[in-house]
């Protein structure tokens, strides 16, 4: 079986930056175990698979380890593939996903994700995470992900993770966000996932479902610019809309090809 594949760098306007995602269009769904094997073979943070429907597009996301409930950069990458490579005409793309209906608006080279808000609440930091991080936060919150708030960008940049300790906790599809105000943008973050093949995710759109409402209240702003401070870095243009958040970014094509599956 021959399948098309696209590798897209999301939340960047330059290749080798942002977060790489593979996008695989399907005619019909393959077995879940095969989708996971493909994602593992691709060895990027997320592989998106989609099947075209009559009124929407069924979209799923897989890491090398499991199926995700929500993924921002792979959704942006899928929308980019549809517009740039597959000549999809509608300016609003509607995806049917595990997180409900998700829309992506396309304006020139900017793509805007419309995602559900996941406002974090105050929480206690699990002992395994506390022992795994090199610097303790000023505040701890949780939604799907733990959100650790620090007083400065330099502290976020310099966080070290003890992988052995960190992997003692299983957060399922969740992870740990470290964040602070930014020096050249409104806020910055990094994202780590315990027990995952890829420890640090380069740019995590879904994490901003929690970061946007938090920083919107803190900074008293509805429109914010965010940066994720991984080695690859990425820029996200954010809007807080109450029960929904809008996350905008650009993307670039790194590779177009085919995979062969027995």
RODO-2510 file (C-alpha; in nm, 4 decimals, decimal comma):
residues 262
     n   res          X          Y          Z
     1     x     0,0000     0,0000     0,0000
     2     x     0,1431     0,3358    -0,1093
     3     x     0,0450     0,6429     0,0950
     4     x     0,1338     1,0096     0,0414
     5     x     0,3156     1,1858     0,3233
     6     x     0,4033     1,5484     0,3895
     7     x     0,6418     1,6761     0,6553
     8     x     0,5603     2,0313     0,7597
     9     x     0,7359     2,2683     0,9995
    10     x     0,4545     2,4423     1,1903
    11     x     0,4495     2,7755     1,3755
    12     x     0,7419     2,9099     1,1770
    13     x     0,8131     3,0777     0,8439
    14     x     1,1469     2,8975     0,8008
    15     x     1,2251     2,5295     0,7648
    16     x     1,4296     2,3668     1,0422
    17     x     1,2376     2,5774     1,2957
    18     x     0,8977     2,5391     1,4601
    19     x     0,7533     2,1936     1,5234
    20     x     0,7747     1,9239     1,2538
    21     x     0,4607     1,7209     1,1883
    22     x     0,3923     1,4491     0,9341
    23     x     0,0560     1,4562     0,7569
    24     x    -0,0839     1,1423     0,5923
    25     x    -0,4088     1,1645     0,3888
    26     x    -0,6107     0,8395     0,3860
    27     x    -0,8996     0,7140     0,1750
    28     x    -1,0285     0,5034     0,4649
    29     x    -0,9117     0,4426     0,8198
    30     x    -0,6378     0,1887     0,8748
    31     x    -0,6144    -0,0163     1,1985
    32     x    -0,5056     0,1895     1,4981
    33     x    -0,2018    -0,0289     1,5582
    34     x    -0,0819     0,0447     1,2048
    35     x    -0,1350     0,4198     1,2485
    36     x     0,0751     0,4063     1,5658
    37     x     0,3506     0,2119     1,3862
    38     x     0,3586     0,4746     1,1104
    39     x     0,3811     0,7526     1,3700
    40     x     0,6621     0,5703     1,5480
    41     x     0,8497     0,5220     1,2208
    42     x     0,8118     0,8921     1,1352
    43     x     0,9793     0,9789     1,4677
    44     x     0,8416     1,3332     1,4908
    45     x     0,6315     1,4736     1,7744
    46     x     0,3004     1,4128     1,5924
    47     x     0,1692     1,2445     1,2798
    48     x    -0,1737     1,3596     1,1628
    49     x    -0,4002     1,1273     0,9646
    50     x    -0,7168     1,2501     0,7964
    51     x    -1,0074     1,1141     0,5912
    52     x    -1,2250     1,3486     0,3858
    53     x    -1,5963     1,3536     0,4726
    54     x    -1,8947     1,5234     0,3106
    55     x    -1,9119     1,8235     0,5447
    56     x    -1,5981     1,7895     0,7548
    57     x    -1,2629     1,6173     0,7647
    58     x    -1,2001     1,3438     1,0217
    59     x    -0,8629     1,4175     1,1808
    60     x    -0,6578     1,2137     1,4296
    61     x    -0,3161     1,2704     1,5854
    62     x    -0,0570     1,0141     1,6968
    63     x     0,2718     1,0587     1,8780
    64     x     0,5268     0,7749     1,8539
    65     x     0,3689     0,6481     2,1775
    66     x    -0,0089     0,7060     2,1735
    67     x    -0,3102     0,8760     2,0160
    68     x    -0,3544     1,2363     2,1321
    69     x    -0,6784     1,4082     2,2269
    70     x    -0,5691     1,7446     2,0809
    71     x    -0,2708     1,8719     1,8847
    72     x    -0,2225     2,2249     1,7589
    73     x     0,0844     2,2099     1,5398
    74     x    -0,0273     1,8958     1,3528
    75     x    -0,3707     2,0526     1,2938
    76     x    -0,2035     2,3623     1,1529
    77     x     0,0209     2,1398     0,9400
    78     x    -0,2808     1,9474     0,8073
    79     x    -0,4607     2,2689     0,7122
    80     x    -0,1431     2,3868     0,5378
    81     x    -0,1217     2,0628     0,3382
    82     x    -0,4864     2,0917     0,2345
    83     x    -0,4455     2,4508     0,1138
    84     x    -0,0956     2,4438    -0,0347
    85     x    -0,0627     2,0900    -0,1687
    86     x    -0,4164     1,9593    -0,2190
    87     x    -0,5877     2,2752    -0,3516
    88     x    -0,8643     2,2696    -0,0905
    89     x    -1,0773     2,5728    -0,1744
    90     x    -1,2832     2,6681     0,1364
    91     x    -1,1203     2,9393     0,3479
    92     x    -1,2505     2,7731     0,6651
    93     x    -1,1513     2,4102     0,7168
    94     x    -1,3667     2,2063     0,9568
    95     x    -1,2131     1,9074     1,1327
    96     x    -1,4003     1,6380     1,3261
    97     x    -1,1726     1,5265     1,6143
    98     x    -1,1589     1,3710     1,9600
    99     x    -1,1841     1,7277     2,0927
   100     x    -1,4974     1,8016     1,8918
   101     x    -1,5290     2,0264     1,5899
   102     x    -1,2188     2,2344     1,5220
   103     x    -1,1982     2,5086     1,2616
   104     x    -0,8975     2,6559     1,0870
   105     x    -0,9265     2,9858     0,9005
   106     x    -0,6819     3,0501     0,6186
   107     x    -0,5713     3,4072     0,5393
   108     x    -0,2841     3,4271     0,2900
   109     x     0,0036     3,2450     0,4631
   110     x    -0,1415     3,2755     0,8137
   111     x    -0,3494     2,9907     0,9584
   112     x    -0,5728     3,0425     1,2629
   113     x    -0,6787     2,7523     1,4841
   114     x    -1,0057     2,7835     1,6781
   115     x    -0,9598     2,5606     1,9844
   116     x    -1,1421     2,5007     2,3135
   117     x    -1,0229     2,6860     2,6226
   118     x    -0,8705     2,4684     2,8934
   119     x    -0,8391     2,7149     3,1782
   120     x    -0,6013     2,5860     3,4448
   121     x    -0,6786     2,5905     3,8175
   122     x    -0,4512     2,5980     4,1197
   123     x    -0,3000     2,2625     4,2092
   124     x    -0,0339     2,0845     4,4096
   125     x     0,2760     1,9784     4,2232
   126     x     0,3194     1,5984     4,2184
   127     x     0,6320     1,4871     4,3992
   128     x     0,7835     1,3219     4,0911
   129     x     0,7629     1,6481     3,8951
   130     x     0,8885     1,8522     4,1899
   131     x     1,1966     1,6345     4,2240
   132     x     1,2578     1,6263     3,8479
   133     x     1,2795     2,0013     3,7813
   134     x     1,5895     2,2019     3,8621
   135     x     1,4023     2,5151     3,9803
   136     x     1,0728     2,5310     4,1665
   137     x     0,7930     2,7525     4,0258
   138     x     0,6130     3,0441     4,1880
   139     x     0,2728     2,8967     4,1024
   140     x     0,1304     2,5603     3,9941
   141     x    -0,1904     2,5121     3,7953
   142     x    -0,3408     2,2233     3,6023
   143     x    -0,5885     2,1529     3,3221
   144     x    -0,4881     1,8698     3,0888
   145     x    -0,1284     1,9822     3,1466
   146     x     0,0466     2,1080     3,4569
   147     x     0,1348     2,4770     3,4203
   148     x     0,4390     2,5914     3,6205
   149     x     0,4768     2,9692     3,6372
   150     x     0,8200     3,1304     3,6835
   151     x     0,9200     3,4921     3,7523
   152     x     1,1563     3,5335     3,4553
   153     x     1,2191     3,4114     3,1024
   154     x     1,5775     3,3189     3,1879
   155     x     1,4511     3,0694     3,4460
   156     x     1,2300     2,9061     3,1825
   157     x     1,5217     2,8968     2,9395
   158     x     1,7491     2,7312     3,1947
   159     x     1,5112     2,4684     3,3384
   160     x     1,6725     2,1246     3,3572
   161     x     1,4761     1,7983     3,3744
   162     x     1,5940     1,4857     3,5534
   163     x     1,4533     1,2349     3,3046
   164     x     1,4743     0,9407     3,5448
   165     x     1,2654     1,1173     3,8101
   166     x     1,0343     1,2787     3,5561
   167     x     0,9391     0,9452     3,4022
   168     x     0,8074     0,8195     3,7356
   169     x     0,4781     0,9980     3,6612
   170     x     0,2322     0,9113     3,3837
   171     x     0,0189     1,2051     3,2663
   172     x    -0,1430     1,0224     2,9738
   173     x    -0,1963     1,2763     2,6952
   174     x    -0,0856     1,5588     2,9259
   175     x     0,2503     1,7169     2,9935
   176     x     0,4255     1,9868     3,1944
   177     x     0,4392     2,3479     3,0765
   178     x     0,6928     2,5912     3,2206
   179     x     0,6093     2,9549     3,1477
   180     x     0,6834     3,3180     3,2313
   181     x     0,6386     3,6673     3,0923
   182     x     0,8511     3,7221     2,7841
   183     x     1,1241     3,9779     2,7261
   184     x     1,0424     4,0212     2,3549
   185     x     0,6847     3,8922     2,3539
   186     x     0,3951     3,8642     2,5980
   187     x     0,4806     3,5210     2,7362
   188     x     0,7120     3,2267     2,6758
   189     x     0,6921     2,8568     2,7481
   190     x     0,8514     2,5150     2,7154
   191     x     0,6685     2,1804     2,7166
   192     x     0,7828     1,8441     2,8528
   193     x     0,6109     1,5039     2,8445
   194     x     0,7040     1,2253     3,0874
   195     x     0,7348     0,8675     2,9602
   196     x     0,7412     0,9936     2,6002
   197     x     0,9831     0,9200     2,3190
   198     x     1,0297     1,2953     2,2686
   199     x     1,0877     1,4654     2,6054
   200     x     1,0589     1,8298     2,4953
   201     x     0,8024     1,9240     2,2334
   202     x     0,9334     2,2053     2,0098
   203     x     0,6080     2,4068     1,9783
   204     x     0,2870     2,2944     2,1469
   205     x    -0,0314     2,4550     2,0163
   206     x    -0,2635     2,2663     2,2506
   207     x    -0,0707     2,3888     2,5571
   208     x    -0,1818     2,7391     2,4658
   209     x    -0,5432     2,6392     2,5334
   210     x    -0,4366     2,6840     2,8977
   211     x    -0,1622     2,9455     2,8573
   212     x    -0,3781     3,1973     2,6688
   213     x    -0,6537     3,2315     2,9309
   214     x    -0,3952     3,2411     3,2112
   215     x    -0,1775     3,5128     3,0594
   216     x    -0,4748     3,7033     2,9203
   217     x    -0,5969     3,7566     3,2772
   218     x    -0,2487     3,8237     3,4155
   219     x    -0,1607     4,0812     3,1489
   220     x    -0,5150     4,2135     3,0957
   221     x    -0,4842     4,1583     2,7203
   222     x    -0,6976     3,9619     2,4759
   223     x    -0,4372     3,9552     2,1981
   224     x    -0,0968     3,8146     2,2839
   225     x     0,2210     3,7040     2,1100
   226     x     0,3845     3,3913     2,2494
   227     x     0,7135     3,2148     2,1880
   228     x     0,8062     2,8580     2,2718
   229     x     1,1723     2,8405     2,3691
   230     x     1,2812     2,4978     2,2478
   231     x     1,5954     2,4722     2,0374
   232     x     1,3797     2,5043     1,7225
   233     x     1,1593     2,7836     1,8634
   234     x     0,8207     2,8921     1,7358
   235     x     0,5943     3,1968     1,7367
   236     x     0,2207     3,1858     1,8100
   237     x    -0,0231     3,4762     1,7707
   238     x    -0,2980     3,4301     2,0273
   239     x    -0,6453     3,5645     2,1021
   240     x    -0,8550     3,4924     2,4084
   241     x    -1,2239     3,4572     2,3243
   242     x    -1,3633     3,3225     2,6494
   243     x    -1,4667     2,9617     2,5879
   244     x    -1,2460     2,9428     2,2774
   245     x    -0,8946     3,0526     2,1922
   246     x    -0,7510     3,1438     1,8534
   247     x    -0,3927     3,0417     1,7814
   248     x    -0,2351     3,1664     1,4594
   249     x     0,0884     3,0751     1,2901
   250     x     0,2660     3,0023     0,9670
   251     x     0,4085     2,6802     0,8235
   252     x     0,6566     2,5599     0,5652
   253     x     0,7003     2,2369     0,3698
   254     x     1,0103     2,0326     0,4415
   255     x     0,9334     1,7094     0,2547
   256     x     0,6777     1,5534     0,0215
   257     x     0,6906     1,1828    -0,0562
   258     x     0,5328     0,8404    -0,0159
   259     x     0,5443     0,5610     0,2357
   260     x     0,4864     0,1949     0,1636
   261     x     0,2885    -0,0140     0,4102
   262     x     0,2562    -0,3917     0,3657
***
